[in-house]
Amino acid sequence: MIMKLPETYYTNPDTLFLAKDLLGKILYTCSDGNISAGIIVETEAYGGISDQASHAYGGRRTGRTGNHVSERRCRVCLPVLWHPLPF
């Protein structure tokens, strides 16, 4: 059974907990009626404007952050396919 995580899960301010807890979860997407899925095998946790490793550090607005991350309701998922497999 597929269980969708509630929005409150993502609003947890403990980004380190979320990064660890998301490992192994399955991320589903539906585009044009086609369902695809992938297992989360790597995560990163940033502390926002106070974290020097974050693109939002010091309140910066970069191409990577788009709208300022502190203005968003929930965490942001940026899936990346590192090793495309031939079909």
PDB file of N, CA, C and O in Angstrom:
ATOM      1  N   MET A   1       0.838  -1.179   0.000  1.00  0.00           N
ATOM      2  CA  MET A   1       0.000   0.000   0.000  1.00  0.00           C
ATOM      3  C   MET A   1       0.886   1.247   0.000  1.00  0.00           C
ATOM      4  O   MET A   1       1.870   1.318   0.736  1.00  0.00           O
ATOM      5  N   ILE A   2       0.531   2.219  -0.825  1.00  0.00           N
ATOM      6  CA  ILE A   2       1.266   3.479  -0.884  1.00  0.00           C
ATOM      7  C   ILE A   2       0.672   4.430   0.144  1.00  0.00           C
ATOM      8  O   ILE A   2      -0.531   4.695   0.141  1.00  0.00           O
ATOM      9  N   MET A   3       1.527   4.939   1.021  1.00  0.00           N
ATOM     10  CA  MET A   3       1.070   5.882   2.029  1.00  0.00           C
ATOM     11  C   MET A   3       1.717   7.238   1.772  1.00  0.00           C
ATOM     12  O   MET A   3       2.941   7.372   1.802  1.00  0.00           O
ATOM     13  N   LYS A   4       0.890   8.225   1.521  1.00  0.00           N
ATOM     14  CA  LYS A   4       1.401   9.578   1.300  1.00  0.00           C
ATOM     15  C   LYS A   4       1.714  10.212   2.650  1.00  0.00           C
ATOM     16  O   LYS A   4       0.894  10.178   3.568  1.00  0.00           O
ATOM     17  N   LEU A   5       2.903  10.788   2.760  1.00  0.00           N
ATOM     18  CA  LEU A   5       3.283  11.463   4.002  1.00  0.00           C
ATOM     19  C   LEU A   5       2.528  12.786   4.110  1.00  0.00           C
ATOM     20  O   LEU A   5       2.381  13.497   3.115  1.00  0.00           O
ATOM     21  N   PRO A   6       2.054  13.119   5.297  1.00  0.00           N
ATOM     22  CA  PRO A   6       1.316  14.381   5.460  1.00  0.00           C
ATOM     23  C   PRO A   6       2.255  15.584   5.346  1.00  0.00           C
ATOM     24  O   PRO A   6       3.458  15.468   5.579  1.00  0.00           O
ATOM     25  N   GLU A   7       1.699  16.724   4.990  1.00  0.00           N
ATOM     26  CA  GLU A   7       2.494  17.945   4.855  1.00  0.00           C
ATOM     27  C   GLU A   7       3.227  18.277   6.152  1.00  0.00           C
ATOM     28  O   GLU A   7       4.326  18.831   6.121  1.00  0.00           O
ATOM     29  N   THR A   8       2.630  17.944   7.280  1.00  0.00           N
ATOM     30  CA  THR A   8       3.269  18.237   8.570  1.00  0.00           C
ATOM     31  C   THR A   8       4.597  17.504   8.714  1.00  0.00           C
ATOM     32  O   THR A   8       5.482  17.967   9.433  1.00  0.00           O
ATOM     33  N   TYR A   9       4.746  16.373   8.043  1.00  0.00           N
ATOM     34  CA  TYR A   9       6.021  15.649   8.060  1.00  0.00           C
ATOM     35  C   TYR A   9       7.132  16.541   7.512  1.00  0.00           C
ATOM     36  O   TYR A   9       8.226  16.599   8.072  1.00  0.00           O
ATOM     37  N   TYR A  10       6.846  17.223   6.430  1.00  0.00           N
ATOM     38  CA  TYR A  10       7.847  18.056   5.766  1.00  0.00           C
ATOM     39  C   TYR A  10       8.084  19.398   6.442  1.00  0.00           C
ATOM     40  O   TYR A  10       9.102  20.041   6.188  1.00  0.00           O
ATOM     41  N   THR A  11       7.174  19.829   7.289  1.00  0.00           N
ATOM     42  CA  THR A  11       7.355  21.101   7.978  1.00  0.00           C
ATOM     43  C   THR A  11       8.144  20.948   9.269  1.00  0.00           C
ATOM     44  O   THR A  11       8.353  21.925   9.989  1.00  0.00           O
ATOM     45  N   ASN A  12       8.582  19.734   9.566  1.00  0.00           N
ATOM     46  CA  ASN A  12       9.430  19.489  10.739  1.00  0.00           C
ATOM     47  C   ASN A  12      10.691  20.352  10.614  1.00  0.00           C
ATOM     48  O   ASN A  12      11.394  20.244   9.610  1.00  0.00           O
ATOM     49  N   PRO A  13      10.996  21.189  11.583  1.00  0.00           N
ATOM     50  CA  PRO A  13      12.165  22.067  11.471  1.00  0.00           C
ATOM     51  C   PRO A  13      13.503  21.330  11.611  1.00  0.00           C
ATOM     52  O   PRO A  13      14.555  21.919  11.366  1.00  0.00           O
ATOM     53  N   ASP A  14      13.476  20.064  11.996  1.00  0.00           N
ATOM     54  CA  ASP A  14      14.708  19.282  12.175  1.00  0.00           C
ATOM     55  C   ASP A  14      15.133  18.689  10.836  1.00  0.00           C
ATOM     56  O   ASP A  14      14.792  17.547  10.526  1.00  0.00           O
ATOM     57  N   THR A  15      15.875  19.458  10.044  1.00  0.00           N
ATOM     58  CA  THR A  15      16.257  19.019   8.704  1.00  0.00           C
ATOM     59  C   THR A  15      17.164  17.800   8.733  1.00  0.00           C
ATOM     60  O   THR A  15      17.118  16.980   7.815  1.00  0.00           O
ATOM     61  N   LEU A  16      17.985  17.662   9.765  1.00  0.00           N
ATOM     62  CA  LEU A  16      18.852  16.481   9.863  1.00  0.00           C
ATOM     63  C   LEU A  16      18.011  15.220  10.046  1.00  0.00           C
ATOM     64  O   LEU A  16      18.296  14.192   9.431  1.00  0.00           O
ATOM     65  N   PHE A  17      16.972  15.290  10.891  1.00  0.00           N
ATOM     66  CA  PHE A  17      16.064  14.151  11.062  1.00  0.00           C
ATOM     67  C   PHE A  17      15.411  13.799   9.733  1.00  0.00           C
ATOM     68  O   PHE A  17      15.377  12.632   9.342  1.00  0.00           O
ATOM     69  N   LEU A  18      14.890  14.818   9.033  1.00  0.00           N
ATOM     70  CA  LEU A  18      14.208  14.563   7.765  1.00  0.00           C
ATOM     71  C   LEU A  18      15.145  13.932   6.743  1.00  0.00           C
ATOM     72  O   LEU A  18      14.756  12.999   6.040  1.00  0.00           O
ATOM     73  N   ALA A  19      16.366  14.428   6.655  1.00  0.00           N
ATOM     74  CA  ALA A  19      17.319  13.885   5.693  1.00  0.00           C
ATOM     75  C   ALA A  19      17.574  12.408   5.965  1.00  0.00           C
ATOM     76  O   ALA A  19      17.629  11.607   5.032  1.00  0.00           O
ATOM     77  N   LYS A  20      17.727  12.044   7.224  1.00  0.00           N
ATOM     78  CA  LYS A  20      17.956  10.633   7.573  1.00  0.00           C
ATOM     79  C   LYS A  20      16.697   9.799   7.364  1.00  0.00           C
ATOM     80  O   LYS A  20      16.772   8.680   6.856  1.00  0.00           O
ATOM     81  N   ASP A  21      15.545  10.332   7.750  1.00  0.00           N
ATOM     82  CA  ASP A  21      14.298   9.579   7.693  1.00  0.00           C
ATOM     83  C   ASP A  21      13.819   9.350   6.261  1.00  0.00           C
ATOM     84  O   ASP A  21      13.139   8.359   5.992  1.00  0.00           O
ATOM     85  N   LEU A  22      14.158  10.235   5.354  1.00  0.00           N
ATOM     86  CA  LEU A  22      13.737  10.082   3.958  1.00  0.00           C
ATOM     87  C   LEU A  22      14.486   8.970   3.233  1.00  0.00           C
ATOM     88  O   LEU A  22      14.004   8.460   2.222  1.00  0.00           O
ATOM     89  N   LEU A  23      15.651   8.592   3.734  1.00  0.00           N
ATOM     90  CA  LEU A  23      16.423   7.528   3.086  1.00  0.00           C
ATOM     91  C   LEU A  23      15.597   6.244   3.012  1.00  0.00           C
ATOM     92  O   LEU A  23      15.020   5.809   4.008  1.00  0.00           O
ATOM     93  N   GLY A  24      15.550   5.652   1.839  1.00  0.00           N
ATOM     94  CA  GLY A  24      14.814   4.412   1.637  1.00  0.00           C
ATOM     95  C   GLY A  24      13.353   4.599   1.272  1.00  0.00           C
ATOM     96  O   GLY A  24      12.694   3.643   0.863  1.00  0.00           O
ATOM     97  N   LYS A  25      12.833   5.812   1.411  1.00  0.00           N
ATOM     98  CA  LYS A  25      11.439   6.059   1.047  1.00  0.00           C
ATOM     99  C   LYS A  25      11.326   6.074  -0.487  1.00  0.00           C
ATOM    100  O   LYS A  25      12.307   6.318  -1.190  1.00  0.00           O
ATOM    101  N   ILE A  26      10.132   5.814  -0.979  1.00  0.00           N
ATOM    102  CA  ILE A  26       9.894   5.806  -2.416  1.00  0.00           C
ATOM    103  C   ILE A  26       9.179   7.093  -2.804  1.00  0.00           C
ATOM    104  O   ILE A  26       8.168   7.465  -2.209  1.00  0.00           O
ATOM    105  N   LEU A  27       9.720   7.759  -3.804  1.00  0.00           N
ATOM    106  CA  LEU A  27       9.152   9.008  -4.307  1.00  0.00           C
ATOM    107  C   LEU A  27       8.408   8.696  -5.604  1.00  0.00           C
ATOM    108  O   LEU A  27       9.000   8.200  -6.562  1.00  0.00           O
ATOM    109  N   TYR A  28       7.106   8.989  -5.629  1.00  0.00           N
ATOM    110  CA  TYR A  28       6.274   8.747  -6.801  1.00  0.00           C
ATOM    111  C   TYR A  28       5.948  10.054  -7.482  1.00  0.00           C
ATOM    112  O   TYR A  28       5.829  11.096  -6.837  1.00  0.00           O
ATOM    113  N   THR A  29       5.805   9.989  -8.803  1.00  0.00           N
ATOM    114  CA  THR A  29       5.367  11.146  -9.561  1.00  0.00           C
ATOM    115  C   THR A  29       4.446  10.682 -10.677  1.00  0.00           C
ATOM    116  O   THR A  29       4.549   9.550 -11.150  1.00  0.00           O
ATOM    117  N   CYS A  30       3.570  11.539 -11.082  1.00  0.00           N
ATOM    118  CA  CYS A  30       2.658  11.217 -12.180  1.00  0.00           C
ATOM    119  C   CYS A  30       2.706  12.377 -13.166  1.00  0.00           C
ATOM    120  O   CYS A  30       2.430  13.520 -12.803  1.00  0.00           O
ATOM    121  N   SER A  31       3.049  12.085 -14.393  1.00  0.00           N
ATOM    122  CA  SER A  31       3.132  13.110 -15.432  1.00  0.00           C
ATOM    123  C   SER A  31       2.451  12.573 -16.687  1.00  0.00           C
ATOM    124  O   SER A  31       2.818  11.514 -17.196  1.00  0.00           O
ATOM    125  N   ASP A  32       1.483  13.290 -17.170  1.00  0.00           N
ATOM    126  CA  ASP A  32       0.722  12.880 -18.359  1.00  0.00           C
ATOM    127  C   ASP A  32       0.146  11.473 -18.211  1.00  0.00           C
ATOM    128  O   ASP A  32       0.089  10.715 -19.180  1.00  0.00           O
ATOM    129  N   GLY A  33      -0.281  11.129 -16.997  1.00  0.00           N
ATOM    130  CA  GLY A  33      -0.882   9.825 -16.747  1.00  0.00           C
ATOM    131  C   GLY A  33       0.102   8.694 -16.550  1.00  0.00           C
ATOM    132  O   GLY A  33      -0.304   7.552 -16.333  1.00  0.00           O
ATOM    133  N   ASN A  34       1.393   8.991 -16.621  1.00  0.00           N
ATOM    134  CA  ASN A  34       2.421   7.962 -16.425  1.00  0.00           C
ATOM    135  C   ASN A  34       2.997   8.068 -15.023  1.00  0.00           C
ATOM    136  O   ASN A  34       3.460   9.132 -14.611  1.00  0.00           O
ATOM    137  N   ILE A  35       2.964   6.965 -14.297  1.00  0.00           N
ATOM    138  CA  ILE A  35       3.502   6.943 -12.935  1.00  0.00           C
ATOM    139  C   ILE A  35       4.926   6.422 -12.977  1.00  0.00           C
ATOM    140  O   ILE A  35       5.209   5.406 -13.611  1.00  0.00           O
ATOM    141  N   SER A  36       5.812   7.121 -12.302  1.00  0.00           N
ATOM    142  CA  SER A  36       7.189   6.650 -12.147  1.00  0.00           C
ATOM    143  C   SER A  36       7.563   6.772 -10.680  1.00  0.00           C
ATOM    144  O   SER A  36       6.938   7.517  -9.925  1.00  0.00           O
ATOM    145  N   ALA A  37       8.583   6.038 -10.291  1.00  0.00           N
ATOM    146  CA  ALA A  37       8.983   6.026  -8.886  1.00  0.00           C
ATOM    147  C   ALA A  37      10.478   5.784  -8.774  1.00  0.00           C
ATOM    148  O   ALA A  37      11.112   5.248  -9.683  1.00  0.00           O
ATOM    149  N   GLY A  38      11.020   6.192  -7.645  1.00  0.00           N
ATOM    150  CA  GLY A  38      12.428   5.953  -7.354  1.00  0.00           C
ATOM    151  C   GLY A  38      12.642   5.907  -5.858  1.00  0.00           C
ATOM    152  O   GLY A  38      11.907   6.533  -5.094  1.00  0.00           O
ATOM    153  N   ILE A  39      13.640   5.170  -5.449  1.00  0.00           N
ATOM    154  CA  ILE A  39      13.977   5.058  -4.031  1.00  0.00           C
ATOM    155  C   ILE A  39      14.978   6.150  -3.677  1.00  0.00           C
ATOM    156  O   ILE A  39      15.963   6.346  -4.389  1.00  0.00           O
ATOM    157  N   ILE A  40      14.735   6.853  -2.594  1.00  0.00           N
ATOM    158  CA  ILE A  40      15.642   7.907  -2.146  1.00  0.00           C
ATOM    159  C   ILE A  40      16.861   7.245  -1.513  1.00  0.00           C
ATOM    160  O   ILE A  40      16.746   6.566  -0.492  1.00  0.00           O
ATOM    161  N   VAL A  41      18.028   7.445  -2.122  1.00  0.00           N
ATOM    162  CA  VAL A  41      19.254   6.807  -1.640  1.00  0.00           C
ATOM    163  C   VAL A  41      20.268   7.818  -1.102  1.00  0.00           C
ATOM    164  O   VAL A  41      21.274   7.436  -0.504  1.00  0.00           O
ATOM    165  N   GLU A  42      20.002   9.092  -1.312  1.00  0.00           N
ATOM    166  CA  GLU A  42      20.918  10.121  -0.814  1.00  0.00           C
ATOM    167  C   GLU A  42      20.113  11.375  -0.512  1.00  0.00           C
ATOM    168  O   GLU A  42      19.203  11.734  -1.260  1.00  0.00           O
ATOM    169  N   THR A  43      20.451  12.036   0.584  1.00  0.00           N
ATOM    170  CA  THR A  43      19.793  13.294   0.940  1.00  0.00           C
ATOM    171  C   THR A  43      20.844  14.272   1.425  1.00  0.00           C
ATOM    172  O   THR A  43      21.973  13.892   1.737  1.00  0.00           O
ATOM    173  N   GLU A  44      20.461  15.524   1.483  1.00  0.00           N
ATOM    174  CA  GLU A  44      21.309  16.570   2.054  1.00  0.00           C
ATOM    175  C   GLU A  44      20.446  17.402   2.984  1.00  0.00           C
ATOM    176  O   GLU A  44      19.247  17.557   2.751  1.00  0.00           O
ATOM    177  N   ALA A  45      21.038  17.930   4.022  1.00  0.00           N
ATOM    178  CA  ALA A  45      20.291  18.756   4.976  1.00  0.00           C
ATOM    179  C   ALA A  45      21.022  20.080   5.159  1.00  0.00           C
ATOM    180  O   ALA A  45      22.201  20.111   5.511  1.00  0.00           O
ATOM    181  N   TYR A  46      20.307  21.167   4.913  1.00  0.00           N
ATOM    182  CA  TYR A  46      20.885  22.494   5.073  1.00  0.00           C
ATOM    183  C   TYR A  46      20.082  23.277   6.102  1.00  0.00           C
ATOM    184  O   TYR A  46      18.869  23.105   6.222  1.00  0.00           O
ATOM    185  N   GLY A  47      20.763  24.125   6.830  1.00  0.00           N
ATOM    186  CA  GLY A  47      20.133  24.893   7.893  1.00  0.00           C
ATOM    187  C   GLY A  47      19.644  26.261   7.462  1.00  0.00           C
ATOM    188  O   GLY A  47      19.456  27.138   8.305  1.00  0.00           O
ATOM    189  N   GLY A  48      19.435  26.462   6.175  1.00  0.00           N
ATOM    190  CA  GLY A  48      18.884  27.733   5.703  1.00  0.00           C
ATOM    191  C   GLY A  48      19.880  28.868   5.747  1.00  0.00           C
ATOM    192  O   GLY A  48      21.066  28.674   5.477  1.00  0.00           O
ATOM    193  N   ILE A  49      19.406  30.051   6.085  1.00  0.00           N
ATOM    194  CA  ILE A  49      20.235  31.258   5.969  1.00  0.00           C
ATOM    195  C   ILE A  49      21.423  31.283   6.920  1.00  0.00           C
ATOM    196  O   ILE A  49      22.348  32.071   6.721  1.00  0.00           O
ATOM    197  N   SER A  50      21.420  30.438   7.954  1.00  0.00           N
ATOM    198  CA  SER A  50      22.554  30.424   8.886  1.00  0.00           C
ATOM    199  C   SER A  50      23.594  29.359   8.527  1.00  0.00           C
ATOM    200  O   SER A  50      24.636  29.280   9.178  1.00  0.00           O
ATOM    201  N   ASP A  51      23.334  28.550   7.518  1.00  0.00           N
ATOM    202  CA  ASP A  51      24.226  27.458   7.122  1.00  0.00           C
ATOM    203  C   ASP A  51      25.080  27.903   5.940  1.00  0.00           C
ATOM    204  O   ASP A  51      24.549  28.166   4.860  1.00  0.00           O
ATOM    205  N   GLN A  52      26.392  27.992   6.129  1.00  0.00           N
ATOM    206  CA  GLN A  52      27.283  28.485   5.079  1.00  0.00           C
ATOM    207  C   GLN A  52      27.285  27.587   3.843  1.00  0.00           C
ATOM    208  O   GLN A  52      27.663  28.046   2.765  1.00  0.00           O
ATOM    209  N   ALA A  53      26.877  26.330   3.962  1.00  0.00           N
ATOM    210  CA  ALA A  53      26.820  25.427   2.814  1.00  0.00           C
ATOM    211  C   ALA A  53      25.537  25.602   2.003  1.00  0.00           C
ATOM    212  O   ALA A  53      25.424  25.079   0.895  1.00  0.00           O
ATOM    213  N   SER A  54      24.582  26.330   2.550  1.00  0.00           N
ATOM    214  CA  SER A  54      23.283  26.513   1.902  1.00  0.00           C
ATOM    215  C   SER A  54      23.345  27.617   0.851  1.00  0.00           C
ATOM    216  O   SER A  54      24.039  28.619   1.024  1.00  0.00           O
ATOM    217  N   HIS A  55      22.604  27.416  -0.245  1.00  0.00           N
ATOM    218  CA  HIS A  55      22.516  28.470  -1.262  1.00  0.00           C
ATOM    219  C   HIS A  55      21.768  29.685  -0.728  1.00  0.00           C
ATOM    220  O   HIS A  55      21.834  30.764  -1.317  1.00  0.00           O
ATOM    221  N   ALA A  56      21.057  29.517   0.381  1.00  0.00           N
ATOM    222  CA  ALA A  56      20.310  30.629   0.980  1.00  0.00           C
ATOM    223  C   ALA A  56      21.099  31.334   2.078  1.00  0.00           C
ATOM    224  O   ALA A  56      20.580  32.246   2.721  1.00  0.00           O
ATOM    225  N   TYR A  57      22.340  30.927   2.298  1.00  0.00           N
ATOM    226  CA  TYR A  57      23.150  31.491   3.386  1.00  0.00           C
ATOM    227  C   TYR A  57      23.157  33.014   3.339  1.00  0.00           C
ATOM    228  O   TYR A  57      23.371  33.614   2.287  1.00  0.00           O
ATOM    229  N   GLY A  58      22.926  33.614   4.471  1.00  0.00           N
ATOM    230  CA  GLY A  58      22.956  35.069   4.580  1.00  0.00           C
ATOM    231  C   GLY A  58      21.792  35.757   3.886  1.00  0.00           C
ATOM    232  O   GLY A  58      21.823  36.971   3.684  1.00  0.00           O
ATOM    233  N   GLY A  59      20.761  34.995   3.517  1.00  0.00           N
ATOM    234  CA  GLY A  59      19.608  35.585   2.847  1.00  0.00           C
ATOM    235  C   GLY A  59      19.775  35.731   1.343  1.00  0.00           C
ATOM    236  O   GLY A  59      18.985  36.413   0.690  1.00  0.00           O
ATOM    237  N   ARG A  60      20.814  35.084   0.785  1.00  0.00           N
ATOM    238  CA  ARG A  60      21.033  35.189  -0.666  1.00  0.00           C
ATOM    239  C   ARG A  60      19.861  34.609  -1.444  1.00  0.00           C
ATOM    240  O   ARG A  60      19.160  33.712  -0.975  1.00  0.00           O
ATOM    241  N   ARG A  61      19.669  35.137  -2.625  1.00  0.00           N
ATOM    242  CA  ARG A  61      18.705  34.587  -3.575  1.00  0.00           C
ATOM    243  C   ARG A  61      19.484  34.232  -4.823  1.00  0.00           C
ATOM    244  O   ARG A  61      19.979  35.106  -5.535  1.00  0.00           O
ATOM    245  N   THR A  62      19.586  32.943  -5.076  1.00  0.00           N
ATOM    246  CA  THR A  62      20.356  32.479  -6.226  1.00  0.00           C
ATOM    247  C   THR A  62      19.431  31.742  -7.185  1.00  0.00           C
ATOM    248  O   THR A  62      18.261  31.505  -6.881  1.00  0.00           O
ATOM    249  N   GLY A  63      19.964  31.388  -8.334  1.00  0.00           N
ATOM    250  CA  GLY A  63      19.199  30.605  -9.297  1.00  0.00           C
ATOM    251  C   GLY A  63      18.782  29.263  -8.728  1.00  0.00           C
ATOM    252  O   GLY A  63      17.759  28.708  -9.129  1.00  0.00           O
ATOM    253  N   ARG A  64      19.558  28.741  -7.804  1.00  0.00           N
ATOM    254  CA  ARG A  64      19.223  27.442  -7.211  1.00  0.00           C
ATOM    255  C   ARG A  64      18.092  27.548  -6.196  1.00  0.00           C
ATOM    256  O   ARG A  64      17.321  26.601  -6.036  1.00  0.00           O
ATOM    257  N   THR A  65      17.980  28.654  -5.523  1.00  0.00           N
ATOM    258  CA  THR A  65      16.939  28.759  -4.508  1.00  0.00           C
ATOM    259  C   THR A  65      15.637  29.289  -5.081  1.00  0.00           C
ATOM    260  O   THR A  65      14.587  29.143  -4.455  1.00  0.00           O
ATOM    261  N   GLY A  66      15.681  29.910  -6.274  1.00  0.00           N
ATOM    262  CA  GLY A  66      14.451  30.463  -6.838  1.00  0.00           C
ATOM    263  C   GLY A  66      13.846  31.447  -5.867  1.00  0.00           C
ATOM    264  O   GLY A  66      14.511  32.392  -5.445  1.00  0.00           O
ATOM    265  N   ASN A  67      12.593  31.238  -5.505  1.00  0.00           N
ATOM    266  CA  ASN A  67      12.004  32.047  -4.445  1.00  0.00           C
ATOM    267  C   ASN A  67      12.768  31.739  -3.177  1.00  0.00           C
ATOM    268  O   ASN A  67      13.204  30.604  -2.983  1.00  0.00           O
ATOM    269  N   HIS A  68      12.936  32.685  -2.343  1.00  0.00           N
ATOM    270  CA  HIS A  68      13.717  32.498  -1.131  1.00  0.00           C
ATOM    271  C   HIS A  68      13.160  31.329  -0.325  1.00  0.00           C
ATOM    272  O   HIS A  68      11.957  31.265  -0.071  1.00  0.00           O
ATOM    273  N   VAL A  69      14.032  30.402   0.077  1.00  0.00           N
ATOM    274  CA  VAL A  69      13.571  29.176   0.730  1.00  0.00           C
ATOM    275  C   VAL A  69      12.789  29.444   2.002  1.00  0.00           C
ATOM    276  O   VAL A  69      11.904  28.661   2.347  1.00  0.00           O
ATOM    277  N   SER A  70      13.083  30.513   2.704  1.00  0.00           N
ATOM    278  CA  SER A  70      12.363  30.777   3.946  1.00  0.00           C
ATOM    279  C   SER A  70      10.928  31.240   3.680  1.00  0.00           C
ATOM    280  O   SER A  70      10.119  31.306   4.606  1.00  0.00           O
ATOM    281  N   GLU A  71      10.607  31.559   2.420  1.00  0.00           N
ATOM    282  CA  GLU A  71       9.259  31.997   2.073  1.00  0.00           C
ATOM    283  C   GLU A  71       8.367  30.829   1.675  1.00  0.00           C
ATOM    284  O   GLU A  71       7.172  31.018   1.449  1.00  0.00           O
ATOM    285  N   ARG A  72       8.926  29.630   1.585  1.00  0.00           N
ATOM    286  CA  ARG A  72       8.150  28.474   1.166  1.00  0.00           C
ATOM    287  C   ARG A  72       7.493  27.804   2.356  1.00  0.00           C
ATOM    288  O   ARG A  72       8.004  27.854   3.475  1.00  0.00           O
ATOM    289  N   ARG A  73       6.353  27.174   2.102  1.00  0.00           N
ATOM    290  CA  ARG A  73       5.607  26.512   3.167  1.00  0.00           C
ATOM    291  C   ARG A  73       6.288  25.240   3.645  1.00  0.00           C
ATOM    292  O   ARG A  73       6.289  24.956   4.843  1.00  0.00           O
ATOM    293  N   CYS A  74       6.863  24.474   2.738  1.00  0.00           N
ATOM    294  CA  CYS A  74       7.450  23.182   3.097  1.00  0.00           C
ATOM    295  C   CYS A  74       8.861  23.067   2.550  1.00  0.00           C
ATOM    296  O   CYS A  74       9.373  23.974   1.895  1.00  0.00           O
ATOM    297  N   ARG A  75       9.466  21.947   2.831  1.00  0.00           N
ATOM    298  CA  ARG A  75      10.782  21.648   2.292  1.00  0.00           C
ATOM    299  C   ARG A  75      10.671  21.469   0.783  1.00  0.00           C
ATOM    300  O   ARG A  75       9.577  21.266   0.255  1.00  0.00           O
ATOM    301  N   VAL A  76      11.780  21.544   0.108  1.00  0.00           N
ATOM    302  CA  VAL A  76      11.804  21.434  -1.336  1.00  0.00           C
ATOM    303  C   VAL A  76      12.514  20.149  -1.716  1.00  0.00           C
ATOM    304  O   VAL A  76      13.556  19.813  -1.153  1.00  0.00           O
ATOM    305  N   CYS A  77      11.948  19.436  -2.670  1.00  0.00           N
ATOM    306  CA  CYS A  77      12.558  18.214  -3.172  1.00  0.00           C
ATOM    307  C   CYS A  77      13.151  18.517  -4.537  1.00  0.00           C
ATOM    308  O   CYS A  77      12.447  18.970  -5.440  1.00  0.00           O
ATOM    309  N   LEU A  78      14.427  18.269  -4.686  1.00  0.00           N
ATOM    310  CA  LEU A  78      15.093  18.486  -5.965  1.00  0.00           C
ATOM    311  C   LEU A  78      15.670  17.158  -6.434  1.00  0.00           C
ATOM    312  O   LEU A  78      16.850  16.889  -6.212  1.00  0.00           O
ATOM    313  N   PRO A  79      14.845  16.310  -7.090  1.00  0.00           N
ATOM    314  CA  PRO A  79      15.358  15.006  -7.521  1.00  0.00           C
ATOM    315  C   PRO A  79      16.397  15.172  -8.618  1.00  0.00           C
ATOM    316  O   PRO A  79      16.250  16.012  -9.506  1.00  0.00           O
ATOM    317  N   VAL A  80      17.441  14.369  -8.549  1.00  0.00           N
ATOM    318  CA  VAL A  80      18.514  14.411  -9.535  1.00  0.00           C
ATOM    319  C   VAL A  80      18.809  12.986  -9.972  1.00  0.00           C
ATOM    320  O   VAL A  80      18.994  12.101  -9.138  1.00  0.00           O
ATOM    321  N   LEU A  81      18.854  12.766 -11.275  1.00  0.00           N
ATOM    322  CA  LEU A  81      19.217  11.466 -11.805  1.00  0.00           C
ATOM    323  C   LEU A  81      20.693  11.507 -12.162  1.00  0.00           C
ATOM    324  O   LEU A  81      21.087  12.112 -13.159  1.00  0.00           O
ATOM    325  N   TRP A  82      21.497  10.862 -11.343  1.00  0.00           N
ATOM    326  CA  TRP A  82      22.943  10.927 -11.537  1.00  0.00           C
ATOM    327  C   TRP A  82      23.456   9.939 -12.579  1.00  0.00           C
ATOM    328  O   TRP A  82      24.382  10.249 -13.329  1.00  0.00           O
ATOM    329  N   HIS A  83      22.866   8.774 -12.626  1.00  0.00           N
ATOM    330  CA  HIS A  83      23.370   7.723 -13.516  1.00  0.00           C
ATOM    331  C   HIS A  83      22.238   7.201 -14.395  1.00  0.00           C
ATOM    332  O   HIS A  83      21.626   6.186 -14.061  1.00  0.00           O
ATOM    333  N   PRO A  84      21.948   7.865 -15.502  1.00  0.00           N
ATOM    334  CA  PRO A  84      20.856   7.387 -16.360  1.00  0.00           C
ATOM    335  C   PRO A  84      21.167   5.994 -16.907  1.00  0.00           C
ATOM    336  O   PRO A  84      22.293   5.705 -17.313  1.00  0.00           O
ATOM    337  N   LEU A  85      20.156   5.150 -16.908  1.00  0.00           N
ATOM    338  CA  LEU A  85      20.316   3.799 -17.427  1.00  0.00           C
ATOM    339  C   LEU A  85      19.690   3.709 -18.806  1.00  0.00           C
ATOM    340  O   LEU A  85      18.622   4.277 -19.037  1.00  0.00           O
ATOM    341  N   PRO A  86      20.344   2.998 -19.738  1.00  0.00           N
ATOM    342  CA  PRO A  86      19.755   2.847 -21.079  1.00  0.00           C
ATOM    343  C   PRO A  86      18.522   1.939 -21.005  1.00  0.00           C
ATOM    344  O   PRO A  86      18.472   0.994 -20.217  1.00  0.00           O
ATOM    345  N   PHE A  87      17.556   2.243 -21.826  1.00  0.00           N
ATOM    346  CA  PHE A  87      16.336   1.415 -21.867  1.00  0.00           C
ATOM    347  C   PHE A  87      16.313   0.563 -23.107  1.00  0.00           C
ATOM    348  O   PHE A  87      15.369  -0.198 -23.316  1.00  0.00           O
TER     349      PHE A  87
END
